[in-house]
């Protein structure tokens, strides 16, 4: 005749097994979706293709202006993440890359509160450039860079 301890252990094992089966069954229809995909990788990497220069640094290179760009970070509601200057600069770098730029010089960033579209917004302005990376003024061997 089974003892009370054995019955208790058997019940515990059965409930653990049943709980595991329920969890396994519950996870059966779970799918994982992500915006990370090889075809979107170029979009993710775009900001990294645009170097940030100061006006002084840019003066040491051959370059051509491609035009002005602006980037926006918007906190739509008070519950959203706060709008940050780094996000606005990243947005501007993406726009510069879309123009064919590989460099940008930022002017200023402006933070506004309670606009029509955003609880808080940050807009950064800059100029996009095509910079000759192989040329640096004063470098006797431009290929060594």
N, C-alpha and C positions, 0 to 999 in steps of 0.2 A: 504494500500500500504506500503511495507517495506521501512524503512528508510535506508539511506546510511550507518549509523552505524551498523544496523542489517545485512545488506548485507556484510559489511566488516568483522564483527564478524563471520558470517556464512562461508565466504571464508577462514578465518583464521582457523576455526575449521576443515573445510574440508581438507585444506592443511596439518594441523597437523595430521589428521587421515590418509591421504594418505601417508605422510612421515613415519608414524609409520608402516603402512602396508608394505611399501617398505622395511623398515629396518627389519621387522619381516620376510618377505619373503627372504631377502638377507641372513639372519642368519639361515635359515632353513637347508641348506646343510653344515653348519659348523660343523666340528667334532674336538674333542680335543684329542690329543695324547700326552702321557707322557711316559718317561722311568721309572717312579715310579710305581712299581707293587709289590705285595706281593712276587712273585716268585723271583724277583731281590733284595729283601731287604737284603738278606745275603751278596750280593756283595757290597751294599751301606755301610753296617755296618762293613765290614772287617777291615778297618784301625783302628777302635775303639777296636778291639780285640787284638791289639798289643800295649803294653805299651812301651814307650820310657824310657830307663834307661841310666844313666851315668855309666861309668866303675866302679866308686866307689859304686854306688847304687847296681849294679849287684853283686858285691863282697859280699854283705850281704845275698845273696840268693843261694839256690841250683839251678844250671842251666846246660844246655847242649847246646853246639853250634850246630846249624843246617846248618850253612854255610853263605857265603857272599851274600848280595843282593845289588842291585842298583836301584834307581828310577830316572825317567827322566821326565822333564817338557820341552816342546818344543814350541817355538813361531815360527811357520813356515814362516809367512810373517810379514812384518812391521805392517800390519793392524790387526793382531791377538792380543789377550791378551798377555801381557808380561809373559815370563816363570818365575815362582817363586820357590824359595827353598821349600816353604811349599807344593807345588804340587809334587815336586820331592820326598820329604820325605813321602808324602801320598802314592805315587806309590810304594816306597820301602816297606812301611808297608803292603800294599796289597800283594806284592810278598812274604814277610815274612809270612803272614797269610796263603798263599797258600802252604807254606812249612810245616805248622803246628806249627809255632812259636806263642808265646804270648808276646814276648819281643824283643826289638831291641836296639842296641847301634850304634849310628851314628858316623862315622869317620869324613869325610869331604865332602863338597859339592863343585863342580867345575862349574863355569859359563864360557861358550864359546860363541863367536859370529861368525856369518857367516860360519857355518859348512855346509857340503853338504846337510844335511836334514833340518837344522833349522837356522833361522835368529839369534835367541838367544836360547841357551839350558842351562839347569841346571841339573846336575847329582849329586845325593847324594848317598854315599856309606855307608853301615853299615853291621853289623853282626846280623843274626837272632838267637834267643835263645828260648829254651823251659825252662821257669822259673817255679820253684815250688813256687806258690804264698802263700802256707800255711807255708812255712819255711822261717824264717828270723833269721840269726845268731844274737845271743845276746838276742833274745826274749824268755823269759822263758816259755811263753804260745803261741806256734805258731798258735793255732787255733783261738786266739783272734783277729787276724788281719782282 
